[in-house]
Amino acid sequence: MEKFVKYTATAILFIICAMFILRCCMVADKSTFDDLTATSGLTSALSDGETTVYTVARVEREISESGYFCAYGFYWIPEAGEVQCAVRWNDSAYEYTGMAEGTDYTFHLLNETTGETFPCEAVESEKNGIYNFRRLITDGVNLTETERLTVVMELRDGYTDTQIIKFAEQPVKEYKIPASLLKEIQ
């Protein structure tokens, strides 16, 4: 009987640890929509000649101010006036915000330096377990390296949640467009 209790307790402990590790891996996963995607703006900029795409090494915060979503996968294409990024939120955000489950949240970009806002278009969506993902494309963005760009999640009754995706002092780096994406565009 003593061995049974010992083995059962050990098995339960391992199961709890495995569940904890799995949950940590799910929280850290930002691989959905983290890559550059072919858009008409990018295609047009590439057809006009050499195009530079910028990205950032990391975003300033891993999660938004209120904790309802996270933004990542930032790409800036100056020649196209386009910004691409991805957002992710947990199903629990519906409960916390008092919105019906499955509500399609809308997003916009805010250039905090100039005060300009730019609507985002969700061009792809995916659900993975308890997480909802959207790839956002924003056109008409005139941005410089010294400006601060924030993703704004529009909730209800004028309430919003924000996450800085590019801060003013943050260095951008050139992003080499993968050959597979270049082939897809041509």
Buried (B, 14 or more C-beta within 10 A) or exposed (E): EEEEEEEEEEEEEEEEEEEEEEEEEEBEBBEBBBBBBBBEBBBBBBEEEEBEBBBBEEBBBEBBEBBBBBBBBBBBBBBBBBBBBBBBBBEEBBEBBEBEEEEEBBBBBBBBEEEBEBEBEBEEEEEEEEBBBBBBBBBEBEBEEEBBBBBBBBBEEEEBBBBBBBBEEBEBEEBEBEEEBEEEBE
